[in-house]
Amino acid sequence: MILDKIIETKKEEVARLKKETSEAQLKKSIVGLQPCRDFKKALQSDACNIIAEVKCASPSRGMLVSDFDPLKIAQIYEHNGAAAISILTDEKYFSGHKDYLKKIRQQVTLPLLRKDFIIDPIQIYETRSIGADAILLIVRVLGKKLAEFIALSGEIGLSPLVEVHSKEELDLALTAGAEIIGINNRNLDTFVTDIETSRRLKARIPEDKIVMAESGIRERKDIESLMQAGIHAFLIGEHLVIAPDIGKKLRAFKGEA
């Protein structure tokens, strides 16, 4: 399964990170940093809140963008009404990099989400140190460690986006205290998407939670159908970065074009 391969690679990466630095050093590095930008507040409008993703490749589709300029893409997102920006930092499977997030942080004022596979607390401190405002925590990956990772993220100012794909994962997320819940329409075993997953799970989520639909959103009609189900935040990557005119496509998703 793709996810199992990704996690094995991530364990190797975390081991290398721990040889390069320590939690204590990373804790020291975040002292005195500017407060995180309010990712949660950015998603609370009753309108259409799009978290636009800086994405170069994926395991299922391969390379999406040949002439990839992450900063340029992020600036286009900011200028065309994105609520926040998601940045993939996984190198091997998504052709991302932590440096992309650092560079975007210097030039863009929107809240930034680090999208990666977080398996160890040291990655949470690292996420804060490279300039992220929010962090993706995947229930399928973390299991019973989820509550601990949510708490640690909050302690250092990060907003945790907790990702679920099934009723069982959702129950675990709610028990762990998740405030922002991302419903991934993509099955992480097969990488097949089904947008009905968001509609089905949204009905089980308390009204005081922020709900985000992730993956499989291709057109404005997809957003409109999900808004009818009470979802107002949408994470979109692939169908933005492959568009001939990224800004125009983002405005179209927002219903402005």
Secondary structure, DSSP 8 states (H G I E B T S, - for coil): -HHHHHHHHHHHHHHHHHHH--HHHHHHHHTT------HHHHT--SS-EEEEEE--EETTTEE--SS--HHHHHHHHHHTT-SEEEEE--STTT---HHHHHHHHHH--S-EEEES---SHHHHHHHHHTT-SEEEEEHHHHGGGHHHHHHHHHHTT-EEEEEE-SHHHHHHHHHTT-SEEEEE-B-TTT--B-THHHHHHHTTS-TTSEEEEES---SHHHHHHHHHTT--EEEE-HHHHTSSSHHHHHHHHTT--
